[in-house]
Amino acid sequence: MAATTGVEITGPMHERFDQILTDDALALVAELHRRFEGRRQELLAARVRRQEQISAGTDLDFPPETRHIREDTSWQVAPPAPGITDRRIEITGPTDRKMTVNALNSGAKVWLADFEDANTPLWENMIGGHLNLRDALDRTIDFTTPEGKTYALKDDSELASIIVRPRGWHLDEKHILVDGARTAGGIVDFALYLFHCAQRQLDKGKGPYFYLPKLESHLEARLWNDIFVAAQEHLGIPRGTIRATVLIETIPAAFEMEEILYELREHSAGLNAGRWDYLFSIIKVHRTRGRSFLMPERNAVTMTAPFMRAYTELLVSTCHRRGAHAIGGMAAFIPSRRDPEVNERALAKVRDDKARESGDGFDGSWVAHPDLVPVAKEVFDGVLGEAPHQIDRKREDVSVKAADLLAVDSAEGGITEAGLRGNINVGLQYLASWLGGNGAAAIHNLMEDAATAEISRSQVWQWLHNDVTLDDGPRVTRDLVRRLIDEEMAAIREQHGDAYDARLFEQAKELFAEVALADDYVDFLTLPAYERMP
């Protein structure tokens, strides 16, 4: 039987797509799907069972069955890999052609090339992104816009190292079927990049590196590790060539950081504090657990909140104890060329944020815009100097208990009409952008991705279903939320003027109401959103 028997492409084959969707590349996708799809489904079912237990009143805790891994001081992860030893500044963004050039040229040490939260899984975005990554490694990506602006790569020695973020385990790829079934989006993203770019990266003295999103347990990390081993064997590249950084962006994963590192140890490149998705996960997991898990409005929750400090300090100490990088969170500010006062205030916040992270022991951090690279780099340079990281700073002073991670009610802040309106406004604008094919949306001088929309609609859902009364107004009801949706839609229409896309915003309004107001909570808004996409 031919390796691609049973593989069906249902998406359109645009120009050059055949260069990515080759028989050999699809054979790797098919092999990984057939070997591991059953385990993916079992792990997704395990998520549902754990959620049922938490909703019934069981608190998360460090698993007793893996205590021996946490208490064993002898094991370490693999040493830092070539090209990602120094990760002091990482820039994030989708894999469109312009972003690819700008991110690689940004002066950051690493580019997180995103097929997940900063990307919309439009078929053209996914396969086009793989073409852009391959073209960048081949140095054939230079282009000139119709307006005459030229984008060209700097010398290889000046370019950021690429780390690809595939989709999470919960997301399918509906345009590639194997034996009549949808494939896992993460496996498709991983396999196509590995097949086309692993050797190209090795030829440049680096390697195929990945960020793994939305993991909820060490067993999900074990699945990725087994996939890495199988894929390396399939392609005949040495075991351990692949390296992966795991985003600790779900509250269940925060209780299994050491176990996640252990499962991936020969392929591990550390952990990242994915703080916006982490807030979303806390709300989602504890949405029915009453007022002790009721979070203040989104913009009031900072990284200095005690439960967030516990999370980041545990991450740094865990990573450094095991010889792994600890990478900090996102600075999402977009500099304004029209308002220097806005810039000054925002850059001061970025500087403070990076000073806190570098002072806490993080080895690097994220920015969303090239103009933030210099200020973030300056802060980390001041702590690291010529050293590539501070893994030797073990943070043995850190002691975090389960209750510290769950102390959501330790966060200061209220719930106001402005906060409710802000969640609705940002949610509507982001969903309209996402449905239009853009997953990295500039909203109110911030580069927003799916995590912001998830927090926004989840807070609305939680406040509605916990009978919250606004600090300065009425109780949150469906009628109130629907009225504010209409009012914010009118404000957005006026703000956008001729650029307002009525069709997209009506779709966004329908989707936001669906995921914010329904009795049955949708685990990820990207699931119903993807079904609305061609």
C-alpha positions in Angstrom: 0.0 0.0 0.0 1.3 3.4 -0.9 2.3 5.6 2.1 -0.3 8.2 1.2 -3.2 5.8 0.6 -6.1 7.0 2.7 -4.9 10.6 2.8 -7.3 13.2 1.4 -6.7 16.9 0.9 -10.0 18.8 1.0 -8.6 22.3 0.9 -7.8 24.1 -2.3 -4.4 23.6 -3.9 -3.2 27.1 -4.4 0.1 28.1 -6.1 3.1 26.2 -4.7 1.0 24.3 -2.1 2.2 21.1 -3.8 5.7 21.9 -2.6 4.5 21.5 1.0 1.8 18.8 0.6 4.2 16.3 -1.0 3.6 12.6 -0.9 6.5 12.1 1.5 5.4 14.9 3.8 1.9 13.5 3.9 3.2 10.0 4.6 4.7 11.4 7.8 1.4 13.0 8.7 -0.4 9.8 8.0 2.0 7.6 10.0 1.8 9.9 13.1 -2.0 10.1 12.8 -2.4 6.4 12.7 -0.1 5.7 15.6 -1.1 8.4 17.9 -4.6 9.7 17.2 -6.2 7.2 19.6 -4.0 8.4 22.4 -4.9 12.0 21.6 -8.6 11.3 21.9 -8.0 9.4 25.2 -6.2 12.4 26.7 -8.9 14.8 25.5 -11.4 12.5 27.3 -9.2 12.6 30.4 -9.5 16.4 30.4 -13.3 16.1 30.5 -13.1 13.7 33.4 -10.8 15.9 35.4 -13.0 18.9 34.8 -16.0 17.0 36.1 -14.1 16.2 39.3 -13.0 19.9 39.8 -16.5 21.1 39.1 -17.8 18.7 41.7 -15.5 20.3 44.3 -12.1 18.5 44.0 -9.2 20.9 44.2 -6.1 20.6 42.0 -3.0 19.4 43.8 0.5 18.1 43.0 -0.1 14.5 41.9 0.9 12.0 44.6 1.6 9.3 42.1 4.5 11.3 40.6 6.0 12.4 43.8 9.1 10.2 43.1 9.8 12.3 40.0 9.7 15.6 41.9 11.8 14.2 44.8 14.5 12.6 42.6 17.2 15.2 42.5 19.4 13.3 40.0 17.7 14.0 36.7 18.3 17.0 34.4 17.0 17.9 30.9 19.2 18.0 27.9 21.7 21.0 27.7 20.6 24.0 25.7 20.6 23.4 22.0 22.5 25.3 19.3 20.8 28.6 18.4 18.7 28.7 21.6 21.3 28.8 24.3 20.7 32.6 24.7 17.0 33.4 24.6 17.0 36.7 26.4 14.4 38.2 24.0 11.9 36.3 21.9 9.5 37.9 19.5 6.2 36.3 18.7 3.9 36.5 15.6 2.2 34.6 12.8 4.0 33.2 9.8 2.8 35.6 7.1 5.5 36.8 4.7 5.9 40.3 6.1 6.0 39.1 9.8 8.5 36.4 8.9 11.1 38.9 7.5 10.4 41.5 10.3 10.6 39.0 13.1 13.8 37.3 11.8 15.4 40.8 11.4 14.1 42.2 14.7 17.2 41.8 16.8 15.5 39.2 19.0 17.3 36.0 19.8 14.3 33.9 18.9 11.2 34.2 16.8 8.2 32.1 17.9 6.7 31.4 14.5 3.1 30.9 15.5 0.5 28.5 13.9 -1.6 28.8 17.1 -3.0 31.7 19.1 -1.6 34.6 17.0 -2.7 32.9 13.9 -6.1 32.1 12.3 -6.1 28.5 11.1 -7.3 29.5 7.6 -6.1 26.9 5.2 -4.2 29.5 3.2 -2.5 30.8 6.4 -1.4 27.3 7.5 0.2 26.0 4.2 1.3 29.5 3.2 3.1 29.8 6.6 5.1 26.6 5.9 6.1 28.0 2.5 7.3 31.2 4.2 9.4 29.3 6.8 11.0 27.2 4.1 11.6 30.2 1.9 13.2 32.0 4.8 15.6 29.2 5.4 16.4 29.1 1.7 16.7 32.9 1.7 14.2 33.3 -1.1 11.6 35.3 0.9 12.7 38.8 0.0 9.8 40.8 -1.6 8.7 44.3 -2.5 5.1 45.6 -1.8 3.0 47.3 -4.5 3.8 50.6 -2.7 7.5 50.0 -3.3 8.6 48.9 0.2 11.2 46.2 0.2 11.5 43.4 2.8 14.9 41.5 2.8 16.6 39.3 5.3 19.8 40.4 7.0 22.8 38.1 7.2 22.1 34.7 8.7 24.3 35.5 11.7 21.9 38.4 12.6 18.6 36.5 12.3 16.5 35.2 15.1 16.3 31.4 15.7 13.0 29.9 14.7 10.8 28.1 17.2 7.5 26.9 15.7 4.3 26.8 17.8 1.9 24.1 16.4 -1.8 24.0 17.4 -2.9 22.5 20.7 -4.2 19.0 21.1 -7.9 20.2 21.1 -7.7 21.5 17.5 -8.3 19.5 14.3 -7.2 20.1 10.8 -10.3 19.6 8.7 -8.6 20.0 5.3 -6.4 16.9 5.7 -8.2 13.6 6.3 -6.5 10.3 7.0 -8.7 7.2 6.6 -11.7 9.5 6.5 -11.0 11.2 9.8 -9.7 14.7 10.6 -6.1 15.0 11.6 -4.8 16.7 14.7 -3.8 20.3 13.9 -0.7 20.0 16.0 0.5 16.9 14.3 0.0 18.5 10.9 1.9 21.6 11.8 4.7 19.7 13.5 5.1 17.1 10.7 5.1 19.5 7.8 7.6 21.8 9.4 9.9 18.9 10.5 9.8 17.3 7.1 10.6 20.4 5.1 12.8 22.3 7.6 14.6 20.0 10.0 17.5 19.4 7.6 17.6 23.0 6.5 17.9 24.0 10.1 20.6 21.4 10.8 22.6 22.7 7.8 22.6 26.1 9.4 24.0 24.8 12.7 20.6 24.9 14.6 17.7 22.4 14.7 13.9 22.0 14.5 12.6 23.6 17.7 9.0 23.8 18.9 6.8 25.5 21.5 4.0 23.2 22.8 0.8 25.0 23.8 -2.2 24.2 26.0 -0.8 21.0 27.7 -2.8 20.0 30.7 -0.7 17.0 32.0 2.6 15.2 31.9 0.8 12.4 29.9 0.1 15.0 27.1 3.8 15.8 27.2 4.6 12.1 27.0 2.5 11.9 23.8 4.5 14.7 22.3 7.8 13.0 23.3 6.7 9.7 21.7 5.8 11.6 18.5 9.2 13.2 18.5 10.9 9.9 18.7 8.8 8.3 16.0 9.2 11.3 13.6 13.0 11.4 14.1 13.2 7.6 13.4 11.0 8.1 10.3 13.3 10.9 8.9 16.5 9.2 10.0 17.7 12.2 12.2 19.3 11.6 15.6 17.1 11.2 18.6 17.2 14.4 20.7 17.6 16.7 17.7 14.1 18.1 18.3 13.8 20.4 21.2 10.6 21.7 22.7 9.6 24.4 25.2 6.3 23.9 26.9 4.0 26.8 27.6 2.6 26.5 31.2 -0.6 28.2 30.3 -3.2 26.0 31.9 -3.7 25.7 35.7 -3.6 21.8 35.7 -0.1 22.0 34.0 1.1 24.3 36.8 0.8 21.3 39.2 2.9 19.1 36.9 5.8 21.3 35.7 8.5 18.9 36.9 6.8 15.9 35.4 6.4 17.7 32.0 10.1 18.4 32.0 10.8 14.8 32.9 8.7 13.4 30.1 10.4 15.6 27.5 13.9 15.7 29.1 16.0 14.6 26.1 13.9 16.9 23.9 13.3 19.6 26.5 14.1 23.3 26.0 12.4 24.5 29.1 9.1 26.1 30.1 7.4 29.4 29.4 5.0 31.4 31.5 2.0 31.8 29.1 0.3 34.2 31.5 -2.8 35.3 29.5 -3.9 31.8 28.6 -3.1 30.8 32.2 -5.6 33.4 33.5 -8.1 32.1 31.0 -7.5 28.5 32.2 -8.1 29.5 35.9 -11.4 31.0 35.0 -12.5 28.2 32.8 -11.5 25.4 35.1 -13.1 27.0 38.2 -16.0 28.7 36.5 -18.7 27.0 38.6 -16.8 26.9 41.9 -18.3 30.1 43.3 -16.9 33.4 44.5 -13.6 32.2 45.9 -12.6 31.7 42.3 -14.1 34.9 41.0 -11.4 37.0 39.3 -11.4 40.8 39.1 -11.8 42.3 35.7 -9.1 41.5 33.2 -7.0 44.6 33.3 -6.9 44.7 37.1 -5.1 41.3 37.4 -1.3 41.9 37.3 1.7 39.7 37.6 2.2 41.0 41.2 -1.1 39.3 42.3 0.0 36.6 44.9 -1.4 33.7 42.9 0.4 34.9 39.8 3.7 35.4 41.7 3.4 31.8 43.0 3.0 30.5 39.4 6.0 32.4 38.0 8.3 31.8 40.9 7.5 28.0 40.9 8.2 28.0 37.1 11.6 29.6 37.5 12.7 27.4 40.4 11.5 24.2 38.7 13.3 25.0 35.4 16.6 25.9 37.0 16.5 22.9 39.3 16.4 20.7 36.2 18.9 22.7 34.0 16.1 24.2 31.8 15.4 27.7 30.5 12.6 29.6 32.1 11.0 32.1 29.6 8.8 35.0 30.7 5.6 36.4 29.4 4.4 38.7 26.7 4.8 42.5 26.4 1.9 43.2 24.0 2.2 46.9 23.6 2.3 48.4 20.1 4.3 51.7 19.9 2.3 54.6 18.6 4.0 57.0 16.1 1.3 59.6 16.9 1.2 59.7 20.7 4.6 60.0 22.5 2.9 60.2 25.9 1.2 56.8 25.3 4.6 55.4 24.3 6.3 56.7 27.3 3.8 55.3 29.8 3.6 51.9 28.0 7.4 51.6 27.7 7.8 52.3 31.4 5.4 49.4 32.1 7.3 47.1 29.7 10.6 48.0 31.4 9.1 47.3 34.9 7.7 44.0 33.7 11.0 42.8 32.2 12.9 44.1 35.3 10.7 42.0 37.5 11.1 38.9 35.3 14.9 39.2 34.9 15.2 39.9 38.6 13.1 36.8 39.4 15.5 34.6 37.4 13.8 34.3 34.0 16.3 33.6 31.2 14.3 35.5 28.6 11.0 37.0 27.8 8.5 37.8 25.0 7.6 40.9 23.0 5.0 41.3 20.3 6.5 44.2 18.3 10.1 44.8 17.0 10.2 48.2 18.6 10.0 46.6 22.0 13.1 44.5 21.4 15.6 47.2 22.4 14.0 48.1 25.7 13.5 44.5 26.8 17.0 43.6 25.7 18.5 46.5 27.6 16.8 45.2 30.8 17.9 41.6 30.4 21.4 42.7 29.3 21.7 44.5 32.6 21.1 41.3 34.5 22.7 38.7 32.2 25.6 40.7 30.9 27.6 38.4 28.6 26.1 35.2 30.1 23.6 33.4 27.9 21.1 32.7 30.7 20.9 32.4 34.5 20.1 28.8 34.9 22.7 28.5 37.6 20.5 30.7 39.8 18.5 27.9 41.4 15.9 30.0 43.4 16.1 27.6 46.3 14.3 30.2 48.4 11.0 29.5 46.5 8.4 27.3 48.3 5.0 27.2 46.6 2.1 25.2 48.0 -1.1 24.1 46.1 -3.1 26.7 48.0 -0.8 29.5 46.7 -1.6 28.6 43.1 -5.3 28.5 43.8 -5.6 31.7 45.8 -7.5 33.6 43.1 -9.3 35.6 45.7 -5.9 37.2 46.7 -6.1 39.4 43.6 -7.1 43.0 44.2 -9.6 44.8 42.0 -13.2 45.1 41.2 -15.7 44.3 38.5 -17.1 47.5 36.9 -19.3 48.4 33.9 -16.1 49.7 32.2 -14.5 46.3 32.7 -17.5 44.5 31.3 -17.6 46.8 28.3 -13.9 46.4 27.8 -14.3 42.6 27.6 -17.1 42.9 25.1 -15.4 45.5 23.0 -12.1 43.6 22.7 -13.9 40.2 22.2 -15.9 41.6 19.3 -13.0 43.3 17.6 -10.7 40.3 18.0 -13.3 37.8 16.7 -14.0 39.9 13.7 -10.2 40.0 13.0 -9.9 36.2 13.6 -12.8 35.3 11.3 -11.3 37.6 8.7 -8.1 35.6 8.7 -5.9 37.6 11.1 -5.1 36.1 14.5 -2.7 38.9 15.7 -5.0 41.9 16.0 -3.9 45.5 17.0 -6.6 46.7 19.5 -6.2 49.7 21.7 -2.4 49.8 21.2 -2.0 46.2 22.1 -1.2 43.2 20.0 -4.0 40.7 21.0 -4.2 37.0 20.3 -6.8 34.4 21.0 -6.0 34.4 24.8 -7.4 37.9 25.2 -10.7 36.9 23.6 -10.8 33.8 25.7 -10.4 35.7 29.0 -12.9 38.3 27.9 -15.7 36.0 27.0 -15.0 33.7 30.0 -15.2 36.5 32.5 -18.5 37.6 31.0 -19.7 34.0 31.3 -18.5 33.6 34.9 -19.9 36.9 36.1 -23.3 36.1 34.5 -23.5 32.6 36.0 -22.3 33.7 39.5 -24.9 36.6 39.7 -22.2 39.2 40.0 -23.4 42.8 40.7 -21.1 45.4 39.2 -19.3 47.7 41.6 -20.9 50.7 39.9 -24.1 49.3 38.4 -26.6 46.5 38.1 -26.3 42.7 38.3 -24.8 41.1 35.2 -27.7 39.5 33.2 -28.1 38.3 29.7 -30.2 41.4 28.9 -27.5 43.7 30.2 -24.8 41.9 28.2 -26.9 42.0 25.1 -27.5 45.7 25.5 -23.8 46.4 26.0 -22.9 44.3 23.0 -25.2 46.4 20.8 -23.8 49.6 22.3 -20.2 48.5 21.8 -21.0 47.4 18.3 -22.2 50.9 17.5 -19.0 52.4 19.0 -16.9 50.1 17.0 -18.8 50.9 13.8 -18.2 54.6 14.4 -14.5 54.1 15.3 -13.8 52.0 12.1 -15.7 54.2 9.7 -15.3 53.1 6.1 -13.1 50.2 7.3 -16.0 48.6 9.2 -16.9 45.2 7.8 -20.5 44.6 8.6 -20.5 40.9 7.7 -17.5 40.0 9.8 -18.7 42.0 12.8 -22.2 40.4 12.7 -20.5 37.0 12.7 -18.3 38.1 15.6 -21.4 39.4 17.5 -23.2 36.1 17.0 -20.1 34.1 18.1 -19.3 36.2 21.1 -22.9 35.9 22.3 -22.8 32.2 21.8 -19.7 31.6 23.8 -20.4 34.2 26.5 -24.1 33.7 27.2 -24.9 30.0 26.6 -25.5 27.8 29.6 -23.1 25.2 28.3 -19.6 26.6 28.4 -17.5 26.0 25.3 -14.0 24.9 26.2 -12.3 27.0 23.4 -14.0 29.6 21.4 -11.7 28.7 18.5 -13.7 25.4 18.1 -17.0 26.9 17.0 -15.1 29.7 15.2 -13.1 27.2 13.1 -16.4 25.6 12.0 -17.5 29.0 10.6 -14.3 29.2 8.5 -14.0 27.7 5.0 
